[in-house]
Amino acid sequence: MEWATVQHLDLRHVGRGQKALQPHAAAFHPSQALVAAAIGNYIIEFDAFTGSKMSTIDIGAPVVRMSYSPTSSHAIVAILEDCTIRSCDFDTEQTFVLHSPEKRMEQISSGTEVHLALTPLQPVVFFGFHRRMSVTVVGTVEGGRAPTKIKADLKKPIVNLACHPRLPVLYVAYADGWIRAYNIHTYAVHYTLQLDNTIKLIGAGAFAFHPTLEWIFVGDRRGTLLAWDVSTERPNMIGITQVGSQPITSVAWLPMLRLLVTLSKDGTLQAWKTRVMLNPNRPPMQANFFELAAIESIDVPRILSQQGGEAVYPLPRIRTIEVHSKLNLNMTAGDNLKNRAAYTREGRKQLFAVLQGARGSSASVLKEKLSSLGSSGILADHQLQAQLQEHHLKGHSQLTISDIARRAFLYSHFMEGHAKSAPISRLPLITVLDTKHHLKDIPVCLPFHLELNFFNKANRVLHYPVRAFYLDGVNLMAYNLCSGMDTLYKKLYTSIPGNVEYHPKYMIYSKKQHLFLVVYEFSGATNEVVLYWENTDVHTANSKGSTVKGRDAAFIGPNENQFAVLDDDKTGLALYILPGLASQEVDERNEPVEQNQSVDSKVGLVQGSMQFMFETEVDRIFSTPLESTIMFASHGDQICLAKLVQGYRLSADGHYISTKAEGRKSIKLKVNEIVLQG
């Protein structure tokens, strides 16, 4: 996995006639693909997928901290340099002053540390200044709740605030490392997150919350990363590690990759994975909970230069990172305030030390030492290779990396030519590329398919479906194509234990049977298929559904009255017969058929499974309209069709299915090819 740039948000032409500006705050919309950036006195909203500018609003003063309001569809709440709290509504293109300071002359700068927390359960915002002894709460809509100052029950400076994304809890971090959880309605204390005296903490610098589990990640200003499980009455610490010596300024959970990202004050960005608890009766070791993820370090010059961007020197420091809560989109904001002359002097000092230490060493050793300097030493790697290639094409004598290093040391203008002290007016949107998981950025949804002979018909009229289905956690969601509204169609699980992590993987739907097959992956590498019959009768209650064990599922036959489930071991296959097959046989004998059969009764009529066994492991199975035929795929090997009939090779485990391509329709895959959809 590696970091890559999706696109750059162009902010160069904001406030024409003014000097070049640099964005100083940004935020993602909690559910939509929208991103807002603050530059100067303006807040600009972009489409996160296309990078198109959607609206620009002059909010009156530079923004210090801002966030989308989770209780409104399209508004931002921001703290400005004049110490006012304002709401910016992009739909009405209006701004409202929610709170004004007592002292009109009070001013702060964009680098001032202020704390802002919003909850989706109330239209209010909690805010406070760093190391003050109180928190202020005010409504986020015009005419809402009046400003109220809440004095903390602990007489200690407050260093951070955060609201739980699902529960009515406000977390207040104090300077000695204590974190107290308060009810957002009554301000009663729920619990306190506190370590023993053997571990020294100096206060939370950042919070992050797991999207499904009741885990809280805390980045301390001492460089310590902690994880707390608050699903029980007495919360306990489940993980701790030392990230570095610098304070942790940002912590974020990447939902698509299930990784945790930390950003330190010196600009160091690290990704961590959490160990899965295989034995629920035995908690994991706290020291082993966090593990560095197998992801390449972020290359800032490469990020800035990709997708039509431009590398900036001296190397800007990453100041903050924002992560979209549902998409694989991230945003980094940096600063480029170093002096050009000071940069050149510092670069020469570093180069001199490297060249002196590498005297008599081989070229490979020198190259390794120079690459460790990064862009602070000579050039970014991609520009360095370009220079070497240019000299080679011109037919000059072979130029080596050591030649460029010595030239950079002897002639300081070589590096000065690449030093730019101008502000960075482009904001890069970045993502994490994972070659092993091509569909990670796409929500689990039902695609629309046209019939194969659609374009050959004389009357090509396409009847679009009313809604599109997708999965959001345990919820089956319906997006109305006409109104654009999202509705909760069905909650597939009524409850899941707080210590179990789950992720939707696939969703298959039968139009003829009105049946959803939804595959979920649970912690501990177990998988489950949920059966949910869509209720076509508005006068009856929704069906309860049922579950079977398996890692993939597919419908079989022209009437889709059978479905197969692939076992977790990738070799076993279970074939189930739906009640529609029995009713079809009765209908063929011209006997009356009960059409108003309840969906709950269908669940009980699913006949027991017939067991089959693949000769080798299979990665995916796909639906086919052919009678008793299934399509399977082995990644890097083949795609093949197989008949599910009772063969002569019967064993105790079931009927064997040959995975050899000889004598059957198949497609040969290359070594690294995989099948995404069938």
Disulfide bonds with the S-S distance in Angstrom:
none
